[in-house]
Amino acid sequence: MAGEKDEVLKEKESASSSSAPTSNRHPIATTRLEVDKFNGSNNFGMWQCEVMDVLYQQELDMVLEDKPEDIDDKQWTRINLYACAAIRSFLDKELKYPYMKETSAKKLWMKLEDKYMTKSAENRLFLKKRLFRFQYRLGISMHEHLNDYNKILADLANLDVIIPDEDKALCLLNSLPDDYDHLTTTLLYGKSEVKLDEVSAALVNHECRKKELFGPKFGTPKRNPRRRPVVRNPYPKSPKHGKLTFGL
């Protein structure tokens, strides 16, 4: 009798453990990160980074690697279906058609990389030209300028292009207009090495100081100067002939 009871208890425990939810079997999280859909023209590297964050959040990132030994084939297939659905949900409708029947998240991920992030010499040349010719656009804030610059650096990093930090800093300084020459000289004076983070911080602080002095628009003082009184002509013109009338 005791042996039979032990067997029944073991069966119940195994059944309850198999039916208990695990992070792998229930990967969908309650909250969802916002990701702009990829349409073929927006930044693929940034899109890929944001989708990867979603996969991490939903505990689906494992499907981009080889199958672990502790997961059976049926469960692995189901997790891949979850991941493929998540990835496709962030693709523009017109881009989904070639991948509608793909059930392997790793293959889907690699196909997208091969198509939209080709690590060719032509792409590397194009991005390096953008980096070396990058210039400040009149009218934008320094924050926007730094964002544009960092996007180029991120695209180069996605192509496995390694650029020394000092070269990044010098290219950023080279992109500035002439009125930043004094700041550039100050940042470089007496230094054997310059860092991108230091240059970026100095540019943001410089812009903040300008805004404190001149207001949101450079060259526009915060306080308007006192206007000179307007002296009106006491002798209005005649509406018919345009001559001065003296009321005589």
VOPAGU-2260 file (C-alpha; in pm, 1 decimal, decimal comma):
REM VOPAGU-2260
SITE   aa  ch    i         X         Y         Z
SITE  MET   A    0       0,0       0,0       0,0
SITE  ALA   A    1     276,9     240,4      93,8
SITE  GLY   A    2     452,8     170,1    -235,6
SITE  GLU   A    3     137,3     239,7    -435,1
SITE  LYS   A    4      80,5     569,9    -251,8
SITE  ASP   A    5     438,3     677,8    -325,1
SITE  GLU   A    6     389,7     605,8    -694,8
SITE  VAL   A    7      64,8     806,3    -703,4
SITE  LEU   A    8     232,7    1101,7    -531,9
SITE  LYS   A    9     521,8    1090,0    -778,7
SITE  GLU   A   10     279,4    1090,1   -1072,7
SITE  LYS   A   11      93,7    1393,1    -932,6
SITE  GLU   A   12     418,4    1581,2    -875,1
SITE  SER   A   13     541,2    1510,4   -1226,8
SITE  ALA   A   14     206,7    1613,9   -1374,0
SITE  SER   A   15     198,0    1936,8   -1177,0
SITE  SER   A   16     558,1    2019,8   -1270,1
SITE  SER   A   17     492,1    1956,7   -1639,4
SITE  SER   A   18     182,7    2177,6   -1635,2
SITE  ALA   A   19     340,5    2453,4   -1425,9
SITE  PRO   A   20     417,1    2767,5   -1628,6
SITE  THR   A   21     781,3    2844,7   -1698,5
SITE  SER   A   22     943,6    3149,7   -1846,5
SITE  ASN   A   23    1025,7    2953,2   -2162,6
SITE  ARG   A   24     675,4    2816,0   -2213,7
SITE  HIS   A   25     505,0    3149,7   -2146,3
SITE  PRO   A   26     747,2    3405,5   -2292,3
SITE  ILE   A   27     504,6    3687,9   -2372,5
SITE  ALA   A   28     542,6    3974,7   -2126,6
SITE  THR   A   29     251,1    4185,8   -2007,1
SITE  THR   A   30     407,5    4515,6   -2117,7
SITE  ARG   A   31     537,2    4580,2   -2465,8
SITE  LEU   A   32     812,8    4811,5   -2582,1
SITE  GLU   A   33     735,2    5056,5   -2859,7
SITE  VAL   A   34     914,3    4980,8   -3187,3
SITE  ASP   A   35     864,0    5163,7   -3515,7
SITE  LYS   A   36     795,1    4924,2   -3802,0
SITE  PHE   A   37    1080,1    4870,4   -4044,6
SITE  ASN   A   38     983,0    4982,4   -4395,1
SITE  GLY   A   39    1309,6    4920,0   -4576,2
SITE  SER   A   40    1432,2    5278,2   -4563,1
SITE  ASN   A   41    1459,5    5359,2   -4192,8
SITE  ASN   A   42    1764,6    5264,2   -3987,1
SITE  PHE   A   43    1786,4    4884,0   -3982,4
SITE  GLY   A   44    2052,9    4869,8   -3712,6
SITE  MET   A   45    1842,5    5073,6   -3470,5
SITE  TRP   A   46    1531,0    4871,5   -3557,6
SITE  GLN   A   47    1719,3    4548,3   -3496,1
SITE  CYS   A   48    1841,0    4673,3   -3159,0
SITE  GLU   A   49    1486,1    4766,6   -3051,6
SITE  VAL   A   50    1342,8    4432,2   -3165,9
SITE  MET   A   51    1617,6    4252,7   -2975,6
SITE  ASP   A   52    1509,1    4442,0   -2663,4
SITE  VAL   A   53    1156,2    4311,2   -2717,2
SITE  LEU   A   54    1283,1    3955,4   -2754,6
SITE  TYR   A   55    1479,8    3992,6   -2431,1
SITE  GLN   A   56    1175,4    4131,2   -2254,7
SITE  GLN   A   57     958,8    3842,3   -2372,2
SITE  GLU   A   58    1235,8    3588,7   -2299,3
SITE  LEU   A   59    1251,1    3485,2   -2664,5
SITE  ASP   A   60    1611,2    3583,5   -2736,8
SITE  MET   A   61    1730,7    3224,2   -2695,7
SITE  VAL   A   62    1585,9    3132,1   -3035,5
SITE  LEU   A   63    1859,3    3330,1   -3210,6
SITE  GLU   A   64    2109,1    3072,7   -3084,8
SITE  ASP   A   65    2125,0    2693,7   -3115,5
SITE  LYS   A   66    1861,6    2487,1   -2935,6
SITE  PRO   A   67    1946,9    2416,5   -2570,2
SITE  GLU   A   68    1958,8    2053,7   -2464,4
SITE  ASP   A   69    1703,1    2098,5   -2185,6
SITE  ILE   A   70    1423,9    2203,9   -2426,3
SITE  ASP   A   71    1238,3    1942,7   -2629,1
SITE  ASP   A   72    1163,3    1981,6   -2999,3
SITE  LYS   A   73     793,8    2057,5   -2953,8
SITE  GLN   A   74     860,5    2334,7   -2705,2
SITE  TRP   A   75    1142,9    2473,5   -2920,9
SITE  THR   A   76     911,4    2489,3   -3222,5
SITE  ARG   A   77     648,2    2676,1   -3023,8
SITE  ILE   A   78     899,7    2930,0   -2890,1
SITE  ASN   A   79    1023,5    2989,5   -3246,0
SITE  LEU   A   80     668,0    3056,3   -3360,7
SITE  TYR   A   81     630,2    3313,6   -3084,0
SITE  ALA   A   82     957,4    3481,2   -3184,0
SITE  CYS   A   83     880,9    3483,2   -3557,9
SITE  ALA   A   84     543,6    3641,2   -3488,1
SITE  ALA   A   85     708,4    3905,8   -3270,2
SITE  ILE   A   86     970,6    3990,7   -3534,8
SITE  ARG   A   87     719,5    4003,0   -3821,3
SITE  SER   A   88     489,9    4229,0   -3620,0
SITE  PHE   A   89     754,4    4501,8   -3645,8
SITE  LEU   A   90     789,3    4471,8   -4023,7
SITE  ASP   A   91     593,6    4683,3   -4268,4
SITE  LYS   A   92     318,6    4484,6   -4437,4
SITE  GLU   A   93     488,5    4497,2   -4776,8
SITE  LEU   A   94     806,6    4345,2   -4630,9
SITE  LYS   A   95     636,0    4050,6   -4461,2
SITE  TYR   A   96     551,5    3851,3   -4773,7
SITE  PRO   A   97     890,6    3678,8   -4824,2
SITE  TYR   A   98     891,0    3566,4   -4459,4
SITE  MET   A   99     526,9    3469,3   -4404,7
SITE  LYS   A  100     595,3    3096,2   -4372,8
SITE  GLU   A  101     928,1    3115,0   -4190,9
SITE  THR   A  102     910,3    2920,0   -3863,4
SITE  SER   A  103    1273,1    2954,4   -3752,0
SITE  ALA   A  104    1344,1    3284,3   -3579,2
SITE  LYS   A  105    1718,0    3246,1   -3633,4
SITE  LYS   A  106    1674,4    3197,2   -4008,8
SITE  LEU   A  107    1431,6    3489,5   -4026,4
SITE  TRP   A  108    1676,7    3710,9   -3837,7
SITE  MET   A  109    1966,5    3613,5   -4065,3
SITE  LYS   A  110    1761,5    3666,7   -4381,9
SITE  LEU   A  111    1674,5    4019,1   -4271,7
SITE  GLU   A  112    2039,4    4089,5   -4188,6
SITE  ASP   A  113    2160,0    3956,2   -4523,4
SITE  LYS   A  114    1914,4    4174,8   -4712,0
SITE  TYR   A  115    1924,0    4500,3   -4518,4
SITE  MET   A  116    2264,2    4501,8   -4349,8
SITE  THR   A  117    2501,3    4378,3   -4615,7
SITE  LYS   A  118    2854,7    4415,4   -4484,7
SITE  SER   A  119    3007,0    4498,7   -4820,6
SITE  ALA   A  120    3297,4    4724,7   -4905,7
SITE  GLU   A  121    3055,0    4950,4   -5093,0
SITE  ASN   A  122    2843,9    5005,7   -4781,3
SITE  ARG   A  123    3152,1    5068,3   -4568,7
SITE  LEU   A  124    3278,0    5325,2   -4819,0
SITE  PHE   A  125    2938,9    5497,7   -4827,6
SITE  LEU   A  126    2919,1    5528,5   -4449,0
SITE  LYS   A  127    3280,1    5640,0   -4413,6
SITE  LYS   A  128    3215,2    5914,6   -4666,5
SITE  ARG   A  129    2916,1    6023,2   -4461,9
SITE  LEU   A  130    3131,3    6028,7   -4150,0
SITE  PHE   A  131    3419,6    6228,3   -4296,9
SITE  ARG   A  132    3189,7    6472,0   -4479,5
SITE  PHE   A  133    2951,1    6514,8   -4189,1
SITE  GLN   A  134    2879,9    6882,7   -4120,0
SITE  TYR   A  135    2661,1    7082,0   -3886,9
SITE  ARG   A  136    2328,4    7185,2   -4043,1
SITE  LEU   A  137    2232,6    7543,9   -3976,0
SITE  GLY   A  138    1929,4    7582,9   -3752,8
SITE  ILE   A  139    1937,3    7250,9   -3566,1
SITE  SER   A  140    2026,5    7207,4   -3201,0
SITE  MET   A  141    2350,0    7051,5   -3083,7
SITE  HIS   A  142    2147,6    6762,9   -2942,7
SITE  GLU   A  143    2011,0    6690,1   -3291,2
SITE  HIS   A  144    2358,7    6725,0   -3440,0
SITE  LEU   A  145    2499,5    6469,4   -3195,5
SITE  ASN   A  146    2210,3    6231,7   -3263,1
SITE  ASP   A  147    2276,4    6245,2   -3637,8
SITE  TYR   A  148    2645,0    6183,6   -3576,3
SITE  ASN   A  149    2585,3    5890,1   -3343,4
SITE  LYS   A  150    2354,0    5729,8   -3599,9
SITE  ILE   A  151    2639,8    5719,4   -3849,8
SITE  LEU   A  152    2870,7    5568,8   -3587,5
SITE  ALA   A  153    2607,9    5306,5   -3502,2
SITE  ASP   A  154    2567,1    5211,4   -3869,0
SITE  LEU   A  155    2943,3    5170,2   -3902,5
SITE  ALA   A  156    2953,9    4956,4   -3588,4
SITE  ASN   A  157    2682,2    4732,9   -3734,8
SITE  LEU   A  158    2913,3    4673,7   -4031,4
SITE  ASP   A  159    3196,6    4578,9   -3793,2
SITE  VAL   A  160    3389,2    4895,8   -3878,2
SITE  ILE   A  161    3611,4    4990,6   -3584,3
SITE  ILE   A  162    3691,0    5360,2   -3550,0
SITE  PRO   A  163    3921,2    5476,2   -3268,5
SITE  ASP   A  164    3753,3    5696,4   -3011,7
SITE  GLU   A  165    3989,0    5986,6   -3077,8
SITE  ASP   A  166    3907,4    5977,9   -3449,7
SITE  LYS   A  167    3538,4    5993,9   -3359,8
SITE  ALA   A  168    3604,2    6298,9   -3144,6
SITE  LEU   A  169    3814,9    6472,4   -3410,5
SITE  CYS   A  170    3557,6    6407,9   -3683,4
SITE  LEU   A  171    3292,1    6558,3   -3458,7
SITE  LEU   A  172    3503,0    6869,7   -3401,2
SITE  ASN   A  173    3567,5    6892,5   -3774,7
SITE  SER   A  174    3192,0    6898,2   -3837,8
SITE  LEU   A  175    3139,8    7220,8   -3641,9
SITE  PRO   A  176    3094,4    7565,5   -3801,5
SITE  ASP   A  177    3356,3    7840,2   -3779,0
SITE  ASP   A  178    3207,5    8005,0   -3470,8
SITE  TYR   A  179    3311,1    7696,0   -3272,6
SITE  ASP   A  180    3680,5    7741,9   -3356,3
SITE  HIS   A  181    3759,4    7896,8   -3018,3
SITE  LEU   A  182    3589,6    7609,2   -2834,2
SITE  THR   A  183    3772,7    7356,5   -3051,9
SITE  THR   A  184    4106,9    7519,5   -2972,4
SITE  THR   A  185    4023,7    7514,3   -2601,4
SITE  LEU   A  186    3933,4    7144,7   -2610,2
SITE  LEU   A  187    4252,7    7048,9   -2793,2
SITE  TYR   A  188    4498,8    7279,8   -2618,4
SITE  GLY   A  189    4764,9    7096,6   -2420,5
SITE  LYS   A  190    4602,1    6754,1   -2462,7
SITE  SER   A  191    4771,9    6447,9   -2604,7
SITE  GLU   A  192    4438,4    6268,2   -2635,7
SITE  VAL   A  193    4078,9    6377,4   -2682,9
SITE  LYS   A  194    3771,2    6163,3   -2612,7
SITE  LEU   A  195    3432,8    6161,6   -2782,5
SITE  ASP   A  196    3236,2    6175,0   -2455,7
SITE  GLU   A  197    3429,3    6481,3   -2340,2
SITE  VAL   A  198    3377,2    6662,0   -2669,6
SITE  SER   A  199    3005,5    6578,3   -2677,2
SITE  ALA   A  200    2956,0    6700,4   -2320,8
SITE  ALA   A  201    3147,9    7021,7   -2392,3
SITE  LEU   A  202    2933,3    7095,5   -2698,6
SITE  VAL   A  203    2608,8    7045,1   -2507,5
SITE  ASN   A  204    2730,2    7265,2   -2220,3
SITE  HIS   A  205    2843,1    7531,5   -2466,1
SITE  GLU   A  206    2497,4    7540,9   -2622,6
SITE  CYS   A  207    2330,9    7561,5   -2280,4
SITE  ARG   A  208    2546,2    7861,5   -2187,8
SITE  LYS   A  209    2454,1    8031,0   -2514,5
SITE  LYS   A  210    2085,7    7977,5   -2446,3
SITE  GLU   A  211    2124,0    8127,9   -2100,2
SITE  LEU   A  212    2283,9    8438,2   -2248,8
SITE  PHE   A  213    2079,8    8483,5   -2564,7
SITE  GLY   A  214    1761,8    8285,1   -2508,0
SITE  PRO   A  215    1634,4    7989,3   -2714,4
SITE  LYS   A  216    1757,7    8147,7   -3038,6
SITE  PHE   A  217    2122,3    8244,4   -3048,6
SITE  GLY   A  218    2169,6    8615,9   -3102,7
SITE  THR   A  219    1827,3    8697,8   -2957,8
SITE  PRO   A  220    1867,5    8856,2   -2614,0
SITE  LYS   A  221    1634,4    8742,8   -2338,8
SITE  ARG   A  222    1530,1    9099,3   -2259,8
SITE  ASN   A  223    1416,1    9313,9   -2545,7
SITE  PRO   A  224    1596,9    9648,7   -2559,3
SITE  ARG   A  225    1390,3    9954,8   -2474,9
SITE  ARG   A  226    1222,4   10077,5   -2789,2
SITE  ARG   A  227    1262,7   10435,8   -2897,5
SITE  PRO   A  228     934,6   10630,2   -2890,8
SITE  VAL   A  229     765,7   10668,2   -3227,5
SITE  VAL   A  230     708,0   11031,7   -3322,8
SITE  ARG   A  231     400,5   11063,9   -3536,6
SITE  ASN   A  232     376,7   11325,6   -3808,2
SITE  PRO   A  233     137,5   11594,0   -3680,2
SITE  TYR   A  234      66,4   11698,2   -4037,3
SITE  PRO   A  235    -118,0   11413,4   -4214,9
SITE  LYS   A  236    -117,7   11381,7   -4590,9
SITE  SER   A  237    -419,4   11467,1   -4797,2
SITE  PRO   A  238    -594,6   11147,8   -4908,2
SITE  LYS   A  239    -651,8   11290,6   -5256,5
SITE  HIS   A  240    -325,8   11455,5   -5352,1
SITE  GLY   A  241     -78,3   11323,9   -5096,6
SITE  LYS   A  242       8,4   11676,8   -4990,1
SITE  LEU   A  243      54,6   11797,6   -4636,5
SITE  THR   A  244    -252,8   11966,3   -4489,8
SITE  PHE   A  245    -222,3   12223,5   -4218,6
SITE  GLY   A  246    -592,6   12263,4   -4146,8
SITE  LEU   A  247    -610,7   12610,0   -4298,3
